[in-house]
Amino acid sequence: MKLHDDYYEEEHSSGSKMVYVYMALVMSVVILGVTALVFWANQSKSKSDGSGYAAALAQKEAKAAETSKQMEANAAENVIAESKLTSDDLDIWSLPDTGRDKSTTQPNRNNGTVTNQTTGETVIDGSADNADSTDKSQTADTLSNGKTSVYDMTDKEDINGDKKTDSDKEKDNEDKKSDKDDEDEEDDDDSKSIQVKHADGTKEWVEINKDIPKNKYDYSNLTYQKPFMNYKEDGKVVSKSGVDISANQGDVDFGKLKNAGCDFVMIKVGARGYSSGNIVMDTNYQDNLKAAKKAGLDIGVYFCSQAINKAEAREEADELLDAISGYSVKYPVVFAMENVDDDMARIEALEMPDRTQIARAFMDRVEDAGYKPMIYGDKEWLLTMVDMEELQDYDVWFAQESDEPEYPYTFGMWQYDSDASIKGISGDATMIMSFKDYTK
C-alpha cells in the first residue's frame, strides 16, 4: 500500500473547489454594493425634490387646511355683507322693550322674564314672540325703575294673552277687595290676642277667649289726679278709690286716708308660707280692721294662698273667715296666689287645672259664707296660670301699673300704682281703683 500517492490527489481536488466559492462571494458582494448604492441614490433624490410619500401626504394636508380657511373667510365676508346690525344693536345693556305696548303685550314663554347671558341677571320682559315692538330705547335700568307698562300687565290681559273684558276686570276688583278684606281680618286677629310678659322676661301671645265676657270700659273716661285714678260716666265719677294695707305699711293713719279722698281699703289678713306651708296671720290685720272701721272706710280683705290642693284652699278660706268675723266687710274677700320672685314656691309644681280648682274651692267657701269672692292677679297669672273661663263667675282684682289696664275680660278693681304717695301712709302706697261701689 502507497499512502503518499492518495494524499496528493485529495489535496489537489479540494483546492479547485475553493476557487469557485471565492468567486461566488466576490460577485455577491458586488451585487449587494450596487443595490445599496442605487437605493441610497433614490432616497436622496426623494428627500430633495419632495417626491416621497410623506412629503406628498404633508402637501395634501396643507392644501386641505388652506382650502378650509379660505371657505370660512368667504362665509364670514358673506355674513358681514348681508347683516344690517350695528355696534349699538349688539350692546347687551340696551335691551329692547319687547311687547310692552298696552295694546299688544302678551306673556312670553319665560313667564315674562329673560336672563342676561353675560351677567346672569334676570330682567323683567314682555313677550319674546311679539313682533310689533315699537320702543327699543328702554334699557335694563329703566325696567328696574318700574317705568314701563310691563308692571301693569296683570290688569290688561289674562294669562293666555287675551284682552280682559269688563266682566273680567270687575271680577278682578272683587278678588282684590276680597284679598283686602282678608288682610283686614288678619289685622283684626291681632286684637283677638294679647301679649303677656312672663317673670323670666319672655313674651307670649295669648288668644282671647271669646266665651269669657269682655269688659266694656271706655278708657278715655279715665282721669288721673295724683294719687287717684277715677272713671267717669256721663261726666260723673262713678269709681271708688282705695289702698292696699298690710303690716308692710307700718302704722297707718286711716283718718288721714279718709280725708285725702280714700273710699275703701283692702286689708291683708294672712298668708301661707311659700316654703313651709304654714298659715301665718298678718301681724297688723286686727288693728287695721278696727282703725279702718273707725275712720268710716269701707273694708275688703285678702289672703295670700300657697295651697297645693283644694283641702288646703278651704283651710285658708276658713282661717280668713274666722279672722274677719265681727267686722263689717262689704268689699270683696279676695283669693290671691302668685309665684315668688327669686325663689321656689310650693305652688310652682301645679298645673293650670290644679290652680284653677284651688281658686274655685277658696272662693266657693267665701261665697257660701255670704261674702263677695274675688280673684287677684296680673296679666301673666290671669291669662296663663288659671283658666278664667272656669272662673268667669267671680270678680277680678287686676294688677298692672300702667296708664290703662290691659285686661280683656270683665274686672271690678284695678291696682294701677305701687309706689304712690298719700297722706296717712309714711312709705309707698299701693293704689286701687274700683269701677263700682261694692257696698251697693
C-alpha positions as CSV (number, residue, x, y, z in Angstrom):
1,M,0.0,0.0,0.0
2,K,1.3,3.5,-1.0
3,L,-0.1,6.2,1.3
4,H,1.8,9.1,-0.2
5,D,0.1,8.9,-3.5
6,D,-3.6,9.0,-2.1
7,Y,-3.0,12.3,-0.1
8,Y,-1.8,14.2,-3.0
9,E,-4.9,13.6,-5.2
10,E,-7.3,14.6,-2.4
11,E,-5.5,17.9,-1.7
12,H,-5.5,18.9,-5.4
13,S,-9.2,18.3,-5.7
14,S,-10.1,20.5,-2.6
15,G,-8.1,23.5,-3.9
16,S,-10.1,23.6,-7.1
17,K,-13.4,23.7,-5.2
18,M,-12.4,26.7,-3.0
19,V,-11.6,28.8,-6.1
20,Y,-15.3,28.7,-7.1
21,V,-16.5,29.6,-3.6
22,Y,-14.3,32.7,-3.5
23,M,-15.6,33.8,-6.9
24,A,-19.3,33.5,-5.8
25,L,-18.7,35.5,-2.6
26,V,-17.0,38.3,-4.5
27,M,-19.8,38.6,-7.0
28,S,-22.5,38.6,-4.1
29,V,-20.6,41.5,-2.5
30,V,-20.5,43.4,-5.7
31,I,-24.2,42.9,-6.3
32,L,-25.2,44.0,-2.8
33,G,-23.0,47.0,-3.1
34,V,-24.6,48.1,-6.3
35,T,-28.1,47.6,-4.9
36,A,-27.3,49.6,-1.8
37,L,-25.8,52.4,-4.0
38,V,-29.0,52.5,-6.1
39,F,-31.3,52.6,-3.1
40,W,-29.2,55.3,-1.4
41,A,-29.4,57.4,-4.6
42,N,-33.2,57.1,-4.9
43,Q,-33.7,58.0,-1.2
44,S,-31.6,61.2,-1.6
45,K,-33.5,62.2,-4.6
46,S,-36.9,61.7,-2.8
47,K,-35.8,63.9,0.1
48,S,-34.6,66.7,-2.0
49,D,-37.4,67.1,-4.5
50,G,-40.4,66.1,-2.3
51,S,-41.5,63.2,-4.3
52,G,-41.7,60.9,-1.3
53,Y,-44.9,59.5,0.3
54,A,-44.5,61.5,3.5
55,A,-44.0,64.7,1.6
56,A,-46.9,64.1,-0.6
57,L,-49.2,63.5,2.4
58,A,-48.0,66.6,4.1
59,Q,-48.6,68.7,1.0
60,K,-52.2,67.2,0.8
61,E,-53.0,68.2,4.4
62,A,-51.6,71.7,4.0
63,K,-53.7,72.2,0.8
64,A,-56.9,71.0,2.6
65,A,-56.3,73.3,5.5
66,E,-55.7,76.2,3.2
67,T,-58.9,75.4,1.3
68,S,-61.0,75.2,4.6
69,K,-59.6,78.5,5.8
70,Q,-60.5,80.2,2.5
71,M,-64.0,78.9,2.7
72,E,-64.5,80.2,6.3
73,A,-63.2,83.6,5.3
74,N,-65.6,83.7,2.3
75,A,-68.5,82.7,4.6
76,A,-67.7,85.4,7.2
77,E,-67.5,88.0,4.4
78,N,-70.9,87.0,3.2
79,V,-72.4,87.2,6.7
80,I,-71.0,90.6,7.4
81,A,-72.0,91.9,3.9
82,E,-75.6,90.7,4.5
83,S,-76.0,91.8,8.2
84,K,-77.7,95.1,8.9
85,L,-76.8,95.2,12.6
86,T,-74.7,98.0,14.0
87,S,-72.5,98.1,17.1
88,D,-75.3,99.8,19.0
89,D,-77.6,96.9,18.2
90,L,-75.1,94.5,19.8
91,D,-74.9,96.4,23.1
92,I,-76.2,94.0,25.7
93,W,-77.1,96.9,28.1
94,S,-79.6,98.4,25.7
95,L,-82.3,95.6,25.8
96,P,-85.3,96.4,23.6
97,D,-88.6,96.8,25.3
98,T,-90.3,93.9,23.6
99,G,-94.0,93.6,23.8
100,R,-94.6,96.4,26.4
101,D,-97.2,98.3,24.4
102,K,-100.5,98.2,26.2
103,S,-102.4,97.1,23.1
104,T,-100.0,94.3,22.0
105,T,-98.5,92.9,25.2
106,Q,-98.5,89.2,25.6
107,P,-96.8,86.9,28.1
108,N,-93.7,85.1,26.7
109,R,-92.6,81.5,27.2
110,N,-90.3,82.5,30.1
111,N,-93.2,83.9,32.1
112,G,-92.2,87.4,31.4
113,T,-88.5,87.2,32.2
114,V,-85.3,86.9,30.2
115,T,-81.8,86.2,31.5
116,N,-78.8,88.3,30.6
117,Q,-76.3,85.7,29.4
118,T,-73.3,87.9,30.4
119,T,-74.2,88.8,33.9
120,G,-76.7,86.0,34.7
121,E,-79.2,88.6,35.9
122,T,-83.0,88.0,35.3
123,V,-84.6,91.0,33.6
124,I,-88.4,91.6,33.5
125,D,-89.6,91.5,29.9
126,G,-92.8,91.5,28.0
127,S,-93.1,88.9,25.2
128,A,-90.4,87.2,23.2
129,D,-93.0,86.4,20.5
130,N,-94.3,89.8,19.8
131,A,-93.1,91.2,16.5
132,D,-94.8,94.6,17.0
133,S,-92.3,96.0,19.4
134,T,-92.3,99.8,19.0
135,D,-90.0,101.2,21.6
136,K,-86.4,99.9,21.6
137,S,-85.0,102.7,23.6
138,Q,-85.9,101.2,27.0
139,T,-82.9,99.9,29.0
140,A,-82.5,97.4,31.8
141,D,-82.1,100.4,34.2
142,T,-85.4,101.8,33.0
143,L,-87.1,98.4,33.6
144,S,-85.6,98.1,37.1
145,N,-87.0,101.5,38.0
146,G,-90.5,100.4,37.0
147,K,-91.0,103.0,34.3
148,T,-92.5,100.7,31.6
149,S,-96.0,99.3,31.2
150,V,-94.9,95.8,31.9
151,Y,-95.7,96.4,35.6
152,D,-99.3,96.9,34.6
153,M,-99.6,93.7,32.5
154,T,-101.8,91.8,35.0
155,D,-104.5,94.4,34.8
156,K,-104.7,94.3,31.0
157,E,-104.5,90.7,29.8
158,D,-105.2,87.3,31.2
159,I,-102.7,84.5,31.4
160,N,-103.4,83.4,27.8
161,G,-102.6,86.9,26.4
162,D,-106.3,87.7,25.7
163,K,-107.8,91.0,26.4
164,K,-109.7,91.3,29.7
165,T,-113.3,92.2,29.3
166,D,-115.2,94.5,31.7
167,S,-116.6,91.5,33.5
168,D,-113.1,90.1,33.9
169,K,-111.9,93.4,35.3
170,E,-114.9,93.6,37.7
171,K,-114.1,90.1,38.9
172,D,-110.5,91.1,39.5
173,N,-111.7,94.1,41.5
174,E,-113.9,91.8,43.6
175,D,-111.0,89.5,44.1
176,K,-108.8,92.4,45.2
177,K,-111.5,93.6,47.6
178,S,-111.7,90.1,49.0
179,D,-108.0,89.9,49.5
180,K,-108.1,93.3,51.3
181,D,-110.9,92.0,53.5
182,D,-108.8,89.0,54.3
183,E,-105.9,91.3,55.2
184,D,-108.2,93.4,57.4
185,E,-109.4,90.3,59.0
186,E,-105.8,89.3,59.8
187,D,-105.3,92.7,61.3
188,D,-108.3,92.1,63.4
189,D,-106.8,88.9,64.6
190,D,-104.2,91.0,66.4
191,S,-107.0,92.3,68.6
192,K,-108.0,88.7,69.3
193,S,-104.8,88.0,71.2
194,I,-102.9,89.8,73.9
195,Q,-99.2,89.8,74.7
196,V,-98.1,88.6,78.1
197,K,-94.6,89.2,79.6
198,H,-93.5,86.4,81.9
199,A,-91.4,86.8,85.0
200,D,-88.4,85.4,83.2
201,G,-88.6,88.2,80.6
202,T,-90.1,86.0,77.8
203,K,-93.2,87.1,76.0
204,E,-96.2,85.2,74.8
205,W,-99.2,86.0,72.7
206,V,-102.4,84.6,74.3
207,E,-105.6,84.1,72.4
208,I,-108.5,86.0,73.9
209,N,-111.3,83.6,74.8
210,K,-114.5,84.6,73.1
211,D,-116.5,82.7,75.6
212,I,-115.5,84.9,78.5
213,P,-117.4,88.2,78.9
214,K,-115.4,91.2,77.8
215,N,-115.1,94.4,79.7
216,K,-116.9,97.4,78.1
217,Y,-114.9,100.2,79.8
218,D,-114.1,103.3,77.8
219,Y,-110.7,104.2,78.9
220,S,-111.0,107.7,77.5
221,N,-113.1,108.3,80.6
222,L,-110.2,107.7,82.9
223,T,-108.8,110.7,84.7
224,Y,-105.7,110.7,86.9
225,Q,-105.3,113.2,89.7
226,K,-102.4,112.0,91.8
227,P,-102.7,109.7,93.6
228,F,-106.2,108.8,92.5
229,M,-107.3,107.3,89.2
230,N,-111.0,107.9,88.5
231,Y,-113.5,106.6,86.0
232,K,-116.4,108.7,84.7
233,E,-119.7,108.0,83.1
234,D,-121.7,110.9,81.7
235,G,-119.2,113.3,83.1
236,K,-119.7,112.0,86.7
237,V,-117.1,110.0,88.7
238,V,-118.5,106.5,89.4
239,S,-115.4,104.8,90.6
240,K,-114.1,104.4,94.1
241,S,-110.5,104.9,95.4
242,G,-108.7,102.5,97.6
243,V,-105.4,101.5,99.1
244,D,-103.8,98.1,99.8
245,I,-102.9,97.8,103.5
246,S,-100.7,95.3,105.3
247,A,-98.0,95.2,108.0
248,N,-95.6,96.4,105.4
249,Q,-97.1,99.9,105.6
250,G,-96.5,100.1,109.4
251,D,-98.8,102.3,111.4
252,V,-101.4,103.8,109.1
253,D,-103.5,106.9,109.9
254,F,-106.8,105.8,108.5
255,G,-108.4,109.1,109.3
256,K,-105.9,110.9,107.1
257,L,-106.5,108.4,104.4
258,K,-110.2,109.1,104.5
259,N,-109.7,112.9,104.4
260,A,-107.3,112.5,101.5
261,G,-110.1,111.1,99.4
262,C,-109.8,107.4,100.0
263,D,-113.1,105.4,99.9
264,F,-112.0,101.9,100.9
265,V,-109.1,99.8,102.0
266,M,-108.1,96.2,101.1
267,I,-106.5,94.7,104.2
268,K,-104.2,91.7,104.2
269,V,-105.4,89.1,106.8
270,G,-102.9,86.3,106.3
271,A,-100.8,84.1,104.1
272,R,-99.5,80.5,103.8
273,G,-95.7,80.2,103.8
274,Y,-94.5,79.5,100.2
275,S,-91.8,77.1,101.6
276,S,-93.1,75.8,105.0
277,G,-96.7,75.7,104.0
278,N,-97.7,77.1,107.4
279,I,-100.5,79.6,107.7
280,V,-99.4,82.9,109.2
281,M,-101.7,85.8,110.0
282,D,-100.7,89.4,109.2
283,T,-99.4,91.0,112.4
284,N,-101.4,94.2,111.9
285,Y,-104.6,92.8,110.5
286,Q,-106.7,93.2,113.6
287,D,-105.6,96.8,114.3
288,N,-106.1,97.7,110.7
289,L,-109.6,96.3,110.6
290,K,-110.6,98.3,113.7
291,A,-108.9,101.5,112.6
292,A,-110.4,101.4,109.2
293,K,-113.9,100.8,110.6
294,K,-113.5,103.7,113.0
295,A,-112.4,106.0,110.2
296,G,-115.5,105.2,108.2
297,L,-113.7,103.4,105.4
298,D,-115.3,100.5,103.5
299,I,-113.3,97.3,104.1
300,G,-112.2,94.5,101.8
301,V,-109.8,91.7,102.7
302,Y,-107.4,89.3,101.0
303,F,-105.4,86.1,101.8
304,C,-102.1,85.2,100.0
305,S,-102.6,81.5,99.2
306,Q,-99.9,78.8,98.6
307,A,-102.4,76.0,98.7
308,I,-101.4,72.9,96.7
309,N,-104.8,71.3,96.8
310,K,-108.5,72.1,97.4
311,A,-108.4,71.0,101.0
312,E,-105.6,73.5,101.8
313,A,-107.6,76.2,99.9
314,R,-110.6,75.6,102.1
315,E,-108.4,75.7,105.2
316,E,-107.1,79.1,104.2
317,A,-110.6,80.4,103.5
318,D,-111.8,79.2,106.9
319,E,-108.9,80.9,108.7
320,L,-109.7,84.1,106.8
321,L,-113.4,83.9,107.6
322,D,-112.8,83.4,111.3
323,A,-110.4,86.4,111.3
324,I,-113.0,88.8,109.9
325,S,-115.9,87.6,111.9
326,G,-117.5,90.5,113.7
327,Y,-116.2,93.2,111.2
328,S,-118.2,94.9,108.6
329,V,-116.6,93.6,105.4
330,K,-118.6,95.0,102.4
331,Y,-115.9,94.9,99.8
332,P,-114.7,91.6,98.3
333,V,-112.9,88.8,100.1
334,V,-110.0,88.0,97.7
335,F,-108.0,84.9,96.8
336,A,-104.5,86.0,95.9
337,M,-102.0,83.5,94.6
338,E,-98.7,84.3,92.9
339,N,-95.2,83.0,92.3
340,V,-92.3,84.2,94.5
341,D,-89.6,86.3,92.9
342,D,-86.0,84.8,93.1
343,D,-87.1,81.7,95.0
344,M,-89.0,78.5,94.6
345,A,-92.6,78.4,95.8
346,R,-94.5,75.3,96.7
347,I,-97.2,76.1,94.1
348,E,-94.8,76.1,91.1
349,A,-95.3,72.4,90.5
350,L,-99.1,72.9,90.0
351,E,-100.7,72.8,86.5
352,M,-103.3,75.3,85.3
353,P,-106.3,72.9,86.2
354,D,-104.9,72.5,89.7
355,R,-104.6,76.2,90.3
356,T,-108.0,76.8,88.9
357,Q,-109.7,74.2,91.1
358,I,-107.8,75.6,94.2
359,A,-109.0,79.1,93.5
360,R,-112.6,77.9,93.0
361,A,-112.5,75.9,96.2
362,F,-111.4,79.0,98.2
363,M,-113.9,81.4,96.6
364,D,-116.8,79.0,96.8
365,R,-116.1,78.8,100.6
366,V,-116.2,82.6,100.8
367,E,-119.4,82.8,98.8
368,D,-121.0,80.2,100.9
369,A,-120.2,82.4,104.0
370,G,-122.1,85.3,102.4
371,Y,-119.2,87.5,101.2
372,K,-118.3,88.7,97.7
373,P,-115.5,86.4,96.4
374,M,-112.8,87.8,94.1
375,I,-109.6,86.6,92.5
376,Y,-106.4,88.7,92.3
377,G,-103.7,88.6,89.6
378,D,-101.7,90.3,86.9
379,K,-101.8,89.5,83.2
380,E,-99.4,86.6,83.4
381,W,-101.4,85.0,86.2
382,L,-104.9,85.5,85.0
383,L,-104.2,84.7,81.3
384,T,-101.7,81.9,81.6
385,M,-101.8,80.4,85.1
386,V,-105.5,79.8,85.7
387,D,-108.4,79.1,83.4
388,M,-110.6,82.2,83.6
389,E,-113.3,80.5,81.6
390,E,-113.8,78.3,84.6
391,L,-113.6,81.3,86.9
392,Q,-115.6,83.8,85.0
393,D,-118.4,83.9,87.6
394,Y,-116.0,85.6,90.1
395,D,-115.0,89.2,90.1
396,V,-111.4,90.1,89.3
397,W,-108.9,92.4,91.0
398,F,-106.5,93.2,88.2
399,A,-102.9,94.3,88.9
400,Q,-101.0,96.3,86.3
401,E,-99.1,99.5,86.7
402,S,-99.9,101.4,83.5
403,D,-102.0,104.3,82.2
404,E,-104.7,101.9,81.0
405,P,-105.4,98.3,82.1
406,E,-104.7,95.7,79.5
407,Y,-107.1,93.0,80.5
408,P,-109.8,92.0,78.0
409,Y,-112.3,90.4,80.3
410,T,-114.6,91.9,82.9
411,F,-113.0,93.0,86.1
412,G,-114.1,95.0,89.1
413,M,-110.9,96.6,90.5
414,W,-107.6,97.8,89.1
415,Q,-104.3,98.1,91.0
416,Y,-102.5,100.8,89.0
417,D,-99.7,102.1,91.2
418,S,-97.5,100.6,93.9
419,D,-95.2,103.5,94.8
420,A,-97.7,106.3,95.2
421,S,-97.6,108.9,98.0
422,I,-100.7,109.6,100.1
423,K,-101.4,111.2,103.4
424,G,-101.8,108.6,106.2
425,I,-99.1,106.3,104.9
426,S,-95.4,107.2,105.5
427,G,-94.0,104.9,102.8
428,D,-95.1,103.8,99.3
429,A,-98.8,103.2,98.9
430,T,-100.4,100.7,96.5
431,M,-103.4,102.4,94.9
432,I,-106.5,100.7,93.7
433,M,-109.5,101.9,91.7
434,S,-112.8,100.1,91.9
435,F,-115.1,100.6,88.9
436,K,-118.1,100.1,91.1
437,D,-119.3,100.6,94.6
438,Y,-119.4,97.1,96.2
439,T,-121.4,98.4,99.1
440,K,-124.5,98.7,96.9
